[in-house]
Amino acid sequence: MTVLLTFNVIELDSAGQPRGPGAPLEIDETGTISFGSSSERDIVLEGDLISRHHFDLTVSDSRVMLTDQNSTNGTQVNNMRVGLAELGQGDVIDIPGWRLEVTSLSFGVTEPETTVSPQGFPHDVFGDDTLVDVGTLHSHGYPIEERKFCAVGGGLGSFTFVDHLRCYGVPSSDIAVIGTEKVSYATYKRYCRDSQIPDHERLRSNSLSTPDNIWGFPGYASREAFGGLLRGRLGGFKRIFQVFGEPTLAESYTPRAGDVFDSLDREERRIDWPAMHRQGQARCIRKLNDGRYAVAYTMRDPAVAEADRRRIIIADVLHLATGYPATRFVDDFQTFIVNYPDHRHMVHNAYAPHDQIYDAAEAANGPVYVVVRGRGIVASRIIQRLHEARKRNPQITILHSMRSKLDPTSGARYGRARRQVRTNIEIQPFNWPKSCWGGDLRFEYERADKAKRGAMLTTLGGTTTAERSDWIGIIERGTEEGWYKPVYGSIREILPHDDSPDKVMIRVEGEGGHRAELIADYLVDCTGLISDITRSSLLNDLIETYSLPRNHAYARKGDGFEKRGPTGLDVTPHFEIEGLRNQRGRVYASGTVTSGGPYLAVDSFLGLQYSALRSTDHLVTEGAHGVKNLGPLRSAGQWLKWCRGAKP
């Protein structure tokens, strides 16, 4: 399905009167678009009365839903304040200082879903062609840039690839980056913040990972230790001990979130990221008849005239790193928020803003019951945050919803190894076993055929949590004191409570058909992000247009393997998408887009750097795009520049 949603965006004066005729805003793809005063929003609306994250529009293939994000001054649709509302043509959204009129809304069926709309840009340029004529492309009059390299996605995957190019000596004038966020880590930071990992807390990141530094030295532990020494703190040596003692003699080292973001800020400035970045949404990619590629994108800036927002970049080499397509909303959760909009404030996804429930729970004068759904690292952080809230309101009770009980022998097995289980949670320092990055499991995976790779992906992945003494202590103490209670079974239905309209009723079905009803004030769902790459209309269009092969998950069945659902795109050991080769033109990818490919931990900091290294080295080997080899002397020189903060 395709959608065309058009607004007339009108700025209002203090009396609520229009300052002018307004400006058009066109949305023609599915997904969630955020509005607010923060620069991190997709659409920025300025004003003292506008919340940083005011509301979201969730555009599906059959409806458009508006969700107020607990804004201070509220959101009105057709003069009625709403928490959740379905929009139609003619509806009017009012927030302080702004009015958005829905001037057109239409849904059209195409099979399969594609970013190319039946009419208008970029269909008027590309049509149904898989190989577009360069001269015809220029004749349409859209602004066109020509670069050697273009990174599509604009997140950490794009950043690591571009950082390698710059350190290998490619000038910033040869590179363009297309992304919806101004800084590379904005989406990742938002997920961290919403899942209750503020800057002073530690990420679940391998100590080998330094996304701002392609050499890996000094790592975050070294920087933290030496930084502490400079401030007269000897405790920094604890971090060095962690690195050498993990995980047997010490808990695994992980960096503070704020330290990682600060280091990325510095490296972005050093490599001229702002000069290369184009803030917008990539809509379609096509091969050109001269061996290059055309990327059609739309700028995300309401201040720019609509005709000027539609642009094209032509490049010799593309890199795709579009990340996870969406936040997961399980069916029962989605059904509840659509059917009971007045109760929307009771249920929240852990990857979306929900700080208000902690504020409300802390301020309550009586018992507060919170259901936490899921048993992964995010669930553990939500439980830790609720434990902190108990310091202000000791009557908070945590009901931890998990599908099944795990005993100490239930941990996943691979070969002779078995994951440890504590408090019904499988324990693992990182989202993959550490040897997946550079040890035995990495080499075993690289040598395996596709079926065995798929089985390893299924077995070695899964939901785990790092063994942190503070978190384990919270669970054990909560269980003993009675304010932490595990609940086993699958949630079947979420409903408002009949007798208590300010509470939610959650029906759970356990083993043997045993049923229970949980009465709670809030539900926080921690089931994660959607990894299905076809949910990205850009990728789905590429897959269907060029018949790109996919990887698949597998599971062991007897002496063989059973093929399961598709995962990422099939890429070479250099992370090239061979199905998109175009004469000398090359397309590379990284991150979850390549899941099931030549590397297990593709969605980690180190995985992104590894794929960027392999792709950049491949460009050097081919010798067709001017990327020079980073030999020992050049590498040492570039590292010294990194140490000084000098431009590459």
C-alpha positions in Angstrom: 0.0 0.0 0.0 1.0 3.6 -0.6 -0.3 6.7 1.2 -0.4 10.3 0.3 -1.1 12.6 3.2 -0.9 16.4 2.7 -1.1 19.1 5.3 -1.4 22.9 5.1 0.9 24.0 8.0 -0.2 27.4 9.3 1.6 29.5 12.0 -0.7 31.3 14.3 -0.2 34.6 16.2 -0.9 35.1 19.9 -4.6 35.6 19.2 -4.8 32.3 17.3 -5.0 34.0 13.9 -3.0 32.8 10.8 0.2 34.7 10.1 0.0 33.8 6.5 -1.5 31.3 4.0 0.6 28.4 5.3 3.0 25.9 3.7 2.4 22.4 2.4 3.7 19.3 4.1 3.6 16.0 2.2 4.0 12.6 3.8 4.0 9.7 1.3 5.4 6.7 3.2 4.4 4.6 6.1 6.0 4.8 9.5 6.0 7.1 12.6 6.8 10.8 12.2 7.5 12.9 15.4 6.5 16.5 15.9 7.8 18.9 18.5 10.1 21.7 19.4 13.2 19.6 19.8 15.7 19.4 17.0 15.6 15.6 17.3 12.0 15.5 16.0 11.2 14.7 12.4 9.2 17.8 12.0 10.3 20.8 14.2 7.6 23.3 15.2 9.0 26.2 17.2 7.2 27.8 20.1 7.5 28.2 23.9 4.3 26.3 24.4 5.3 23.4 22.2 6.6 20.3 24.0 9.9 18.9 22.9 8.1 15.8 21.7 4.5 17.0 21.2 2.8 14.3 19.1 3.4 11.5 16.6 1.7 10.5 13.4 1.7 6.8 12.8 1.0 6.2 9.1 0.0 2.7 8.1 -1.3 1.3 4.8 -4.9 1.9 5.8 -5.0 4.7 8.4 -3.3 7.6 10.0 -3.2 7.8 13.8 -2.2 10.8 15.9 -0.8 10.1 19.4 -0.2 12.9 21.8 3.0 12.3 23.7 1.7 13.7 27.0 2.4 17.2 25.9 2.1 19.9 28.5 -0.4 22.0 26.5 -2.2 19.2 24.6 -3.2 18.4 21.1 -6.6 19.1 19.6 -8.2 17.5 16.6 -11.3 19.3 15.3 -11.4 21.4 18.5 -11.3 18.4 20.9 -8.3 17.6 23.0 -7.2 14.0 22.2 -4.6 11.5 23.3 -5.1 9.3 20.3 -7.2 10.0 17.2 -7.6 8.7 13.7 -7.2 11.4 11.0 -9.2 11.9 7.9 -9.3 14.4 5.1 -10.5 17.8 6.3 -9.4 17.2 9.9 -7.6 20.0 11.7 -4.9 19.6 14.3 -4.3 22.5 16.6 -1.4 22.9 19.0 -0.3 26.2 20.5 0.9 28.5 17.7 0.3 26.1 14.9 -2.6 24.6 12.9 -2.2 21.6 10.5 -5.0 21.1 8.1 -5.4 17.7 6.4 -5.9 18.8 2.8 -5.7 15.4 1.2 -5.5 11.8 2.3 -5.5 8.8 0.0 -4.4 5.2 0.1 -3.6 3.2 -3.0 -2.8 -0.4 -3.5 0.4 -1.6 -5.1 1.8 -5.1 -4.7 4.3 -5.1 -3.1 4.7 -2.0 -1.1 7.1 0.6 -2.7 8.3 4.0 -2.1 7.5 5.0 -5.7 4.1 6.6 -5.6 1.7 6.2 -8.6 2.1 9.9 -9.4 4.6 12.6 -8.8 8.2 12.4 -7.4 10.1 10.2 -7.8 7.9 8.2 -10.2 7.9 11.0 -12.7 11.7 10.6 -12.8 12.2 6.9 -12.6 8.9 5.5 -13.9 9.0 1.7 -14.0 12.6 1.6 -15.3 15.2 -0.4 -13.5 18.0 1.3 -15.5 17.4 5.1 -15.8 18.9 7.3 -18.5 21.2 10.0 -17.0 20.1 12.6 -19.6 16.5 12.0 -18.9 17.1 12.3 -15.2 18.6 15.8 -15.6 15.8 16.9 -17.9 13.2 16.8 -15.1 14.6 19.9 -13.4 15.0 18.6 -9.9 18.1 19.7 -8.0 20.9 17.1 -8.6 24.2 16.7 -6.8 26.9 14.4 -8.0 29.3 12.7 -5.5 31.5 9.7 -5.5 30.0 8.2 -2.4 26.6 8.4 -0.8 25.6 6.9 2.6 21.9 6.3 3.0 20.5 6.1 6.5 22.4 8.8 8.3 22.8 6.8 11.6 25.7 5.0 13.2 26.1 2.6 10.3 26.5 5.5 7.9 28.8 7.3 10.3 31.2 4.3 10.7 31.4 3.9 6.9 32.0 7.6 6.3 34.5 7.8 9.1 36.5 5.0 7.4 36.4 6.8 4.1 37.6 10.0 5.7 40.4 8.3 7.6 41.5 6.5 4.4 41.9 10.0 2.8 38.6 10.6 0.9 37.8 14.3 1.0 34.4 15.3 2.5 33.5 17.0 -0.8 33.3 13.5 -2.4 30.8 12.3 0.2 27.1 12.9 0.8 25.0 11.4 3.6 21.2 11.2 3.6 19.5 10.9 7.0 16.5 12.1 8.9 18.5 13.1 12.0 21.1 15.9 12.2 23.5 13.8 14.2 24.4 10.2 13.6 23.6 8.9 17.0 20.2 10.7 17.5 18.0 7.7 17.0 20.2 5.5 19.2 20.3 8.1 21.9 16.5 8.5 21.8 16.1 4.7 22.3 18.5 4.8 25.2 16.8 7.8 26.8 13.3 6.3 26.4 14.4 2.9 27.7 15.7 4.7 30.8 19.4 4.8 30.0 20.4 8.4 30.7 23.9 9.7 29.8 25.4 8.9 33.2 24.4 5.2 32.9 26.3 2.5 31.0 25.5 1.0 27.7 25.6 -2.7 26.9 28.6 -2.4 24.6 31.7 -4.5 24.2 34.9 -2.9 25.6 36.5 -3.4 22.1 34.0 -1.1 20.5 35.0 2.6 19.8 32.7 3.8 17.0 34.5 7.2 17.0 38.0 5.6 16.5 38.7 3.1 13.7 41.9 2.0 15.5 40.2 1.1 18.7 42.9 2.7 20.9 42.6 4.3 23.3 39.3 2.6 24.2 36.7 4.0 26.4 38.1 2.2 29.5 41.5 3.7 28.9 40.0 7.2 28.4 37.9 6.9 31.5 40.9 5.7 33.6 43.2 8.4 32.4 40.5 11.1 32.6 40.0 10.1 36.2 43.7 10.3 36.9 43.8 13.8 35.5 41.1 14.8 37.9 42.9 13.1 40.8 40.7 10.0 41.0 42.5 6.7 41.4 39.2 4.8 40.9 39.6 4.9 37.2 42.0 2.0 37.4 38.9 -0.1 38.2 37.9 0.1 34.6 41.3 -1.2 33.4 40.9 -4.1 35.8 37.4 -4.8 34.4 38.7 -5.1 30.9 41.5 -7.6 31.8 39.4 -9.5 34.3 36.0 -9.7 32.6 33.9 -11.7 32.9 35.4 -14.1 35.4 37.1 -11.8 37.8 35.0 -8.7 37.2 31.8 -7.5 35.7 32.2 -6.7 32.0 33.2 -3.2 31.3 30.7 -1.0 29.4 31.1 2.7 28.6 28.9 5.5 29.9 26.3 6.6 27.4 27.3 10.3 27.6 31.0 9.5 27.0 30.1 7.7 23.8 27.9 10.5 22.5 30.5 13.1 23.4 33.1 11.2 21.5 30.9 10.9 18.5 30.2 14.6 18.6 34.0 15.2 18.4 34.5 12.8 15.6 31.6 14.3 13.6 33.2 17.7 13.8 36.6 16.3 12.9 35.4 14.6 9.7 33.1 17.4 8.7 29.9 15.4 9.1 27.6 18.5 9.0 29.0 19.5 5.5 28.3 16.0 4.1 24.9 15.5 5.7 21.6 16.1 3.9 18.6 16.0 6.3 15.9 14.2 4.5 14.2 10.9 3.7 15.6 8.6 1.0 12.6 7.5 -1.1 13.9 5.5 -4.0 17.2 4.2 -5.5 17.8 3.3 -9.1 20.7 2.2 -11.3 21.8 4.6 -14.0 22.9 3.7 -17.5 26.4 5.1 -16.9 27.2 2.7 -14.1 26.2 5.0 -11.2 23.1 5.3 -9.0 20.4 7.9 -8.4 19.0 8.4 -4.9 15.8 10.4 -4.8 15.1 12.0 -1.4 12.9 14.6 0.2 14.2 17.2 2.6 12.5 17.3 6.0 12.3 21.0 6.4 8.8 22.7 6.3 10.5 26.1 5.8 11.8 25.0 2.4 9.3 25.2 -0.5 7.9 21.8 -1.5 9.3 21.9 -5.0 12.8 22.5 -3.6 12.6 19.7 -1.1 12.6 17.0 -3.8 16.1 16.3 -4.7 18.4 13.7 -6.3 22.0 12.6 -5.5 24.0 10.7 -8.1 26.9 8.6 -6.8 29.4 5.9 -7.9 29.2 4.0 -4.6 26.3 3.7 -2.2 26.2 2.5 1.4 22.9 1.4 3.0 22.5 1.4 6.8 18.8 2.2 7.5 18.6 0.5 10.9 15.5 -1.0 12.5 12.4 0.0 10.5 10.1 0.5 13.5 9.3 0.1 17.1 7.4 -3.2 17.8 3.8 -2.8 18.9 2.4 -6.3 19.6 -1.2 -6.9 18.5 -2.8 -6.8 22.0 -1.0 -3.5 22.7 -2.0 -2.0 19.4 -5.6 -3.1 19.8 -5.8 -1.5 23.2 -4.5 1.9 22.2 -6.8 2.0 19.2 -10.0 0.9 20.9 -9.5 2.7 24.2 -7.8 6.1 23.4 -8.9 7.5 26.8 -6.7 4.9 28.5 -3.7 5.4 26.3 -1.7 6.8 29.2 -1.8 3.5 31.0 0.2 1.4 28.4 3.6 2.3 27.0 6.3 0.9 24.8 9.7 1.0 26.5 11.3 2.4 23.3 8.9 5.4 23.3 8.8 8.3 25.7 7.1 7.3 29.0 8.8 9.2 31.8 5.4 10.4 33.0 4.6 7.0 34.5 7.6 7.2 36.8 6.7 10.8 37.8 3.1 9.8 38.5 4.1 6.6 40.4 6.5 8.6 42.6 3.9 11.3 43.3 1.1 8.8 44.1 0.0 8.6 47.8 -0.9 4.9 47.6 -0.1 1.6 46.0 0.9 1.6 42.3 1.1 -1.6 40.3 3.3 -1.7 37.1 3.4 -4.6 34.7 6.8 -5.0 32.9 6.6 -7.2 29.9 9.7 -8.9 28.6 12.9 -10.3 30.0 15.7 -8.6 28.1 18.2 -5.9 28.9 15.6 -3.1 28.4 13.2 -4.8 30.9 16.0 -5.0 33.4 16.6 -1.2 33.0 12.9 -0.5 33.4 12.8 -2.5 36.6 15.9 -0.7 37.9 14.2 2.7 37.1 11.0 1.5 39.0 13.3 0.5 41.9 14.6 4.1 42.0 11.0 5.4 42.0 10.3 3.2 45.1 12.6 5.5 47.1 9.9 8.2 46.8 6.9 5.8 46.9 7.7 2.5 48.5 4.2 1.2 47.6 5.2 0.6 44.0 4.9 -3.1 43.1 6.5 -4.6 39.9 4.7 -7.5 38.2 7.2 -8.9 35.8 5.4 -10.7 32.9 7.4 -13.5 31.2 6.2 -16.2 28.9 7.7 -19.1 30.9 9.7 -19.9 34.0 13.4 -20.7 33.5 15.3 -22.9 35.9 19.1 -22.9 36.2 19.4 -25.6 33.5 17.1 -24.0 31.0 19.7 -21.7 29.4 20.4 -21.9 25.7 23.1 -24.4 24.7 25.7 -24.2 22.0 28.2 -27.0 21.8 29.4 -27.6 25.4 28.5 -24.1 26.5 25.2 -23.1 28.2 24.0 -19.7 29.3 23.7 -19.1 33.0 20.2 -18.5 34.3 19.5 -16.2 37.3 16.1 -15.0 38.5 14.4 -16.5 35.4 16.7 -14.5 33.0 19.4 -15.8 30.7 22.7 -14.1 31.6 25.1 -12.8 29.0 27.3 -9.7 29.1 26.4 -8.5 25.6 23.7 -9.3 23.0 26.0 -11.9 21.5 28.7 -14.1 23.0 32.0 -12.2 23.0 33.7 -14.6 20.7 31.2 -13.7 17.9 33.2 -10.5 17.4 36.7 -11.9 17.0 37.0 -15.4 18.5 36.2 -19.0 17.7 32.5 -18.4 17.0 33.3 -15.7 14.5 35.6 -18.0 12.5 33.1 -21.0 12.8 30.3 -18.7 11.5 32.4 -17.4 8.6 33.3 -21.0 7.5 29.7 -22.2 7.8 27.2 -22.7 5.0 23.9 -20.7 4.9 21.9 -23.3 6.8 24.4 -23.5 9.7 24.8 -19.7 9.8 21.0 -19.4 10.1 20.9 -21.9 12.9 23.8 -20.2 14.7 22.0 -16.9 14.4 18.8 -18.4 16.0 20.7 -20.2 18.8 23.3 -17.5 19.7 20.8 -14.7 19.6 17.8 -14.5 21.8 16.8 -12.4 24.8 19.5 -12.0 27.5 20.6 -9.6 30.2 24.0 -8.7 31.5 24.9 -10.0 35.0 25.1 -6.8 37.0 25.3 -7.1 40.7 23.0 -4.1 41.3 20.3 -5.4 39.1 20.5 -9.0 40.5 20.3 -7.5 44.0 17.2 -5.5 43.1 15.4 -8.7 41.9 16.5 -10.8 44.9 15.6 -8.1 47.4 12.3 -7.4 45.7 11.3 -11.0 45.6 12.1 -11.4 49.3 10.2 -8.2 50.3 7.3 -8.9 48.0 7.3 -5.9 45.8 8.7 -7.8 42.8 6.5 -10.6 41.5 7.2 -12.7 38.4 4.2 -13.7 36.4 4.5 -16.5 33.8 2.4 -16.9 30.7 1.5 -15.1 27.5 -0.6 -11.9 27.6 -3.8 -12.5 25.6 -5.8 -9.4 26.1 -5.5 -5.9 27.6 -8.7 -4.1 28.7 -9.7 -1.2 30.9 -10.9 -2.4 34.3 -14.7 -2.4 34.6 -14.8 -1.4 38.2 -11.7 0.8 38.3 -11.5 3.0 35.2 -8.1 4.3 36.2 -6.6 0.8 36.0 -5.9 -1.7 33.2 -6.8 -5.4 33.3 -4.3 -7.8 31.6 -5.3 -11.4 30.9 -2.5 -13.9 31.0 -2.6 -17.5 29.9 0.1 -19.8 31.3 1.1 -23.4 30.8 -1.7 -26.0 30.8 -4.2 -23.3 30.0 -4.0 -21.7 33.4 -5.4 -18.1 33.3 -4.9 -15.1 35.5 -5.9 -11.5 35.5 -3.5 -8.8 36.5 -4.9 -5.5 37.7 -2.4 -2.7 37.2 -2.0 1.1 36.9 0.5 0.8 34.0 1.9 -1.6 31.5 5.4 -1.1 30.0 6.1 -3.3 27.0 9.8 -4.2 26.4 9.4 -6.6 23.5 11.8 -4.6 21.3 12.2 -3.3 17.8 11.0 -4.6 14.4 13.8 -6.2 12.4 11.8 -7.1 9.3 13.6 -5.1 6.6 10.6 -5.1 4.3 8.9 -2.8 6.7 11.3 -0.2 5.3 9.6 0.9 2.0 12.9 1.9 0.6 14.5 -1.5 1.1 11.3 -3.3 0.1 11.3 -1.4 -3.2 14.9 -2.4 -3.9 14.3 -6.0 -3.0 11.3 -6.3 -5.4 12.7 -4.1 -8.2 16.0 -5.9 -8.5 14.9 -9.4 -7.1 17.6 -9.2 -4.3 18.3 -12.5 -2.5 17.7 -12.7 1.2 19.3 -14.6 4.1 17.1 -16.9 6.2 17.0 -18.1 9.8 17.3 -21.9 10.3 16.7 -24.2 13.2 18.2 -27.6 13.9 15.8 -30.5 13.1 17.2 -33.9 13.7 20.4 -34.3 11.8 19.6 -31.3 9.5 18.2 -27.8 9.4 14.8 -26.4 9.0 14.5 -23.2 6.9 12.5 -20.4 8.6 11.7 -16.8 7.8 13.9 -14.4 5.8 16.3 -12.1 7.7 18.7 -9.6 6.0 20.0 -9.0 2.5 22.4 -11.5 1.1 25.8 -9.7 1.0 29.4 -10.8 0.2 32.1 -11.1 2.8 32.9 -7.5 1.9 29.2 -6.5 2.7 28.5 -5.8 -1.0 25.0 -6.3 -2.3 26.0 -8.1 -5.5 22.5 -7.9 -6.9 22.9 -4.1 -7.2 26.3 -4.1 -9.1 26.2 -1.6 -12.0 29.3 -1.8 -14.1 31.9 -0.1 -11.8 29.2 1.0 -9.4 29.0 -0.8 -6.0 26.5 -0.9 -3.2 27.5 -1.9 0.3 25.4 -2.4 3.5 25.8 -2.7 7.2 23.7 -3.3 10.4 20.5 -5.2 10.7 20.1 -4.9 6.9 22.7 -7.6 6.6 21.4 -9.9 9.4 22.3 -13.6 8.6 25.2 -12.5 6.4 28.9 -12.9 6.9 29.0 -11.6 10.5 26.9 -12.4 13.5 27.0 -9.2 15.6 26.1 -6.8 12.8 23.9 -4.6 14.9 26.6 -3.7 17.4 29.1 -0.9 17.4 32.0 -3.3 16.6 29.8 -5.0 14.0 29.2 -1.7 12.2 32.9 -0.9 12.3 33.9 -4.4 11.1 31.6 -4.1 8.0 32.8 -0.6 7.3 36.4 -1.8 7.4 35.7 -4.8 5.0 33.8 -2.5 2.6 36.4 0.2 2.6 39.2 -2.3 2.1 37.3 -3.8 -0.8 37.1 -0.4 -2.5 40.9 -0.1 -2.0 41.4 -3.6 -3.6 39.2 -2.8 -6.6 41.1 0.5 -7.2 38.2 2.0 -9.2 37.0 4.8 -6.9 40.2 6.5 -5.7 40.3 5.1 -2.2 43.9 4.7 -1.2 45.4 1.9 0.9 45.8 2.8 4.6 49.2 1.3 5.1 51.2 1.4 8.4 52.8 4.8 7.9 49.5 6.5 6.6 47.6 4.8 9.4 50.0 6.0 12.1 49.8 9.5 10.7 46.0 9.4 10.6 45.9 8.1 14.2 48.0 11.0 15.3 45.6 13.4 13.6 42.8 11.7 15.5 44.6 12.1 18.8 45.1 15.8 18.1 41.5 16.3 16.8 42.9 17.4 13.4 41.1 16.9 10.1 41.9 13.7 8.3 
